[in-house]
Structures are given as structure tokens and as C-alpha cells.
């Protein structure tokens, strides 16, 4: 998903909201909880520690974005490109991650995906180290090559659950 210029301004809350390619590296400013930022171009950005509850980042390019300790509960991340993203300590409870690309993303024991919808998401090669899935592992997500904290790696063809 290539976006060569600023894609979208969103919201009109206090302080304004800018999401898209605002600068290099991309920066997001303002009040973001619940903002409409779909199809944003934010690769390599730093959104760590932010409150992004309920934000719409569907179809956004967020490759290698730092989302560590970010509250993304209830966020719409459907079809988002999150390849190589840092999700250590991220709260993704109830987030919609259908069809999201999470290949090579990094998680840890504080990453919380409980209640998240992962149908069709691709976690191949992701480091899912002790992340909290809070239910059926993966909801039919592609877990092929996903790495667990035990050192185990999901076998090729692991969909919805990790086959070792």
C-alpha cells in the first residue's frame, strides 16, 4: 500500500488531529481516541504509549511502527499493514484485526489480544512471545512460523492454532 503524500486529516477534536504522512518520520498529534484515520501512511512511526482506543486505522500502512504500550482496545485495524511492528505491551482487547498483516511483528507477555478478532490475519514469522490471546488461539489467523517464548515455532500450515 503506497501513499506518497499526506493521505487524510481526521477528527476535529481539541488540538486537532493529524494522521497520515505529516512529516518524516510520520508523526501523529492531537486527540486520537476514536478518530477516523483509515488508509493512513505511517510506516516507521512512533505511537508508543498513546491512547488510541476505538481509532479507525483500517487499511493503514504501519509497517515497523512502534506501538509498544499503546492502548488499541476496540480499534479497527482491519487490513492494516503491521509487518514488523513493535507491539510489546500493547492493549488490543476487542480490536478488529481481520486480514491484518502482522508478519514479523514483536509481542511480549504484556501484549493483550483478548477478545480481538484475528480472522484472516497473517502472523507468520511473528514473535508472539507469551502474548495473551484470551481465547481460541488466532481465530483462524495464519500462525505459520510464529515464534513462541518457549522457543517453539508453529509449523507451516498452522491456521487458527499453532501446530508444532
N, C-alpha and C positions, 0 to 999 in steps of 0.2 A: 504494500500500500504506500505509494509515493505521494507526498504532499510537499511541494517545493516552496510554498509560501504560507503565511498565516491563513488558517482554514476557517476559524469560527470564533466569534465573540459570543459569550453566553452569559446569561443572567443579568440582572440589573440590581443586585443586592448592594448593601453598603460597601463601599470601597471598590465596587465594580469587579468584574471577573474577566480574566483573560485566559483563554485556553486555546491552544494551537501553537503555532510557531511564532512566539512573541520575541524571542531573542535566541542567541546561540551561546550556550546550550539553552534549550527551551525552558521557560520559566512560567509557572502558573501563579497568579496572585489573586488576592481577594477572597471572598467568602465562597467556598466551593461545595459545601454540603448541599446535595440536591440539585446542583447545577446541571445544565444540558450542555455537555461537552463532547457529544458524539462526533466521530470522524476527526478527532484532533490528531495532530502530528507532534509527538512528544518524545521521540527516541533519545535515550541517554539523559533524560531529565532527572531532577531530584525532587520527589514528592514525599520524602521520608517524614514520618511523624505528623502528617496532615490529617485533618478530619474531612474525609471525602464520603461520608455516609450518604447513600442514595444517589450519588453522582451518576450521570449517564456518560460513560466513556466507551460506548459500543462502537465497534469498527475503528477504534483509535490505534495508532501506531505508537506503542510504548515499549519498543524493544530496548533492553538494557536500562530501563528506568529504575531508579532506586525508590521502592515503595515500602522499605523496611519501617516497621512500627506505624504504618498508615492504617487508619480506620476506613475500610472499604465495605463495611457491612451494608447489605442491601443495594450495593452498587450494580449498575448494569454494565457488564464488561463483555457482552456477547460479541463474539467475533473479533475481539481486541487482539492485537499482536503484542504479547507479553514475553516474547522469546528472550531468555537471558535476564529477565527482570529479577531484582532483589526483593523477595517477599518475606524476609526474615522478620518474624514478629507481626506480620500484617494480619489484621482482622477482616476476614472475608465472609463472615457469617451471613448466610442468606443471599450472597451475591449471585448474580446470573453470569455464569462463565461459559454458557453454551457456545461451542465452536471456537473458543479462545485458543490461541497458540501460546502454550506455556513451555515450549521445548527449551530445555536447559535452564529454566528458572530455578532460583535457590530459595529454599524454605528451611525452617527450623522448628523446634518443639514449641515455639510460641506462635507459629503461623496457624490460624484458626479458620478452617473451611467448613465448620459445622453448618449444615443446612444449605450450603452452596449447591447450585445446580451446575454440574460439570458435563452434562451430556454432550458428547462430540468434541470435548476439549482435548487438546493434544499435550500431554505431559511427558512425551518421550524424551528421555535423557535428562529430565529434571531431577534435582536433588531434593527429594521430598522428606528429608531427614526429620523424622518424628512429628511431622505436621499433624494437627488434629483434623481428621476428616469427619468426625461426628456422625458417622452412619456408614452406609454402604460405600466401600472404597471406590471412589471415582465416578459413580453414576454413569457408567458406560464410557468413561474417558479412556483415551489411549494412554496406557501406562508402560508401553514397551520401552525398556531401557531406563526406566525411572530408578533412581538410586535411593535406598533406604539407609537409615542410620546404623543398621546392623551390618552394613556392607553388602547386603543382598541387592541384586539388580533384577528387575522384572524381565521375564523372558519376552522375546518377540511375540507379538500377537496377544499381549495382555490387555484386554478391554474390560473395564468395569471392576476388575480386581487383578491384583498382581500375582502372576504365576511365576514361581521361582524355578 
